[in-house]
């Protein structure tokens, strides 16, 4: 499974308008695309940050969709007053304990890994060592790990039933982040806490 992300840092006042566009126009337009497994949108209403993720069954269908997604990214960028930054990822881990709800939030951690050649080993470590501990977090809903093998990058997203649960799990999550960086031999480059505004990503479980 694969995913493409479009990340924008725009005007906070335009976030609700951006969510409406993604929910009412961008999402419906993906339903008939070959190999598409849906769409999600994370937002920071205070920061103006938005991340739209589309899921794809294969790398080929993801690449083939590039032209079709460009117009939507441009429209979203215009609404937010921002330039989209595009990333393409392999979905290494996807695990859900419960479906996401209208109030779900996510803590997203970006990292630079030690060596692209050890990516499979790093993924196995995440799956066997860290995943069982993530499942124990208060209000845990789901977790995904996406990797860019060529660049040696990874992004892990832990979704909670609501923002209150995410904040309550903060101390445990901080400790897990430290273990994540240590066990994978990587460097955490950024952490963000965002609301799940659109939740229609139907990537199958890998666990």
ZAVODREN-68982 format. One record per residue (C-alpha): x negated, y negated, z negated; residue in one letter. Coordinates in steps of 0.5 Angstrom, whole numbers, plus 500, padded with zeros to 3 digits. Layout:
% residues N
XYZa
...
This chain:
% residues 207
500500500x
498493502x
500486500x
499479502x
499473498x
500466499x
498461493x
499454493x
498448488x
503443489x
508438486x
511441480x
518437481x
518441488x
518448485x
525449484x
526447491x
521452494x
524457490x
530456493x
527456500x
523463499x
529466496x
535464501x
530464507x
524467507x
526473503x
532475508x
527474514x
523480511x
528485511x
527487518x
520487519x
517494520x
513496514x
515491509x
517493502x
519486500x
517480497x
516476490x
514469488x
511467481x
511460479x
508455474x
514450473x
509445469x
503446474x
506446481x
503453482x
507458487x
504465489x
509469494x
507476495x
509480501x
508488500x
507492506x
506500507x
500500511x
494495513x
496495520x
503493519x
501487514x
496485520x
501485525x
506481521x
501475520x
504471526x
511472523x
509469516x
505463518x
511459519x
514460512x
508459509x
507452513x
514450511x
513452503x
507448504x
511442506x
516443501x
510443495x
505438499x
500443498x
496448503x
497455502x
491460501x
492467504x
489473501x
490480503x
490486498x
490493497x
495495492x
491500487x
495501482x
503500481x
507502475x
513500472x
516502465x
523498467x
526493472x
524486472x
530481470x
532474471x
527472465x
521476467x
514472466x
507475468x
500474466x
495474472x
488475471x
483474477x
476477477x
470478481x
468486480x
460488479x
459492486x
464493492x
461500492x
464502485x
471500487x
474507486x
470508480x
473501477x
480503479x
480510476x
477506469x
483501470x
488507471x
485512465x
483507460x
487501460x
493502463x
496506457x
494500452x
497496457x
504500456x
504499449x
504491449x
510488447x
516487452x
512490457x
515491464x
510493469x
503492471x
499492478x
492492480x
490489487x
483489490x
479486496x
474491497x
470487502x
470481497x
469485491x
475482488x
481484484x
487481481x
491484475x
499482474x
502484467x
510483467x
514482461x
521482460x
521474458x
516469457x
517470449x
515477450x
509475454x
507470449x
508475443x
503479446x
498474447x
493476442x
493484444x
493481452x
486477450x
483483447x
485487453x
482482458x
475482455x
475490455x
478490462x
472485464x
467489460x
469496462x
469494470x
463490469x
466484472x
467477471x
474474470x
475468474x
482465472x
488467468x
495464469x
502465465x
507464470x
515466471x
517471476x
522467480x
524472486x
523479484x
524483490x
518487491x
519494492x
512497492x
512504490x
509507484x
502510484x
502512477x
